[in-house]
Amino acid sequence: MNREEGPAYGAALRYAESISTDVRAVYVNDNTEQISALKNDWQTWGGSTRLVVLESPFRSLMEPLLEYIDQVERERSNAYITVVLPEFVPAEWWHHLLHNQRALLIKGALLFRPNVVVTSVPFHLR
């Protein structure tokens, strides 16, 4: 996450906080040097939302994320889990081909999981 992404993530956090009291922001970390900066910035952007940092030394986003969702499902076996994804909406339609690919992968990986709901919060780029 960088400073330009802060507003998009903020909108997603506000939405998540409007639908649940148990909100966890998940960050998959593949760069240990950047994590201290993220934690400092999180105090500004994240408010009271808990930040969960998942380590991924092999630069894999999906494996740590899916393992964490499995863990949450075990903790809350009869509850729905809502995954809120901030998605950038570029100014030009063809720019969309270059953006949001991770969100699409996450949606696809979670599509067939019962009790897991995925929703997107769009952030329109100008």
Secondary structure, DSSP 8 states (H G I E B T S, - for coil): --TTTHHHHHHHHHHHHHH-S--EEEEEES-TTTHHHHHHHHHHHTTT-EEEEEE-TT--SHHHHHHHHHHHHHHTTTS-EEEEEEEEE-SSGGGGGGS-HHHHHHHHHHTT-TTEEEEEEEEE--
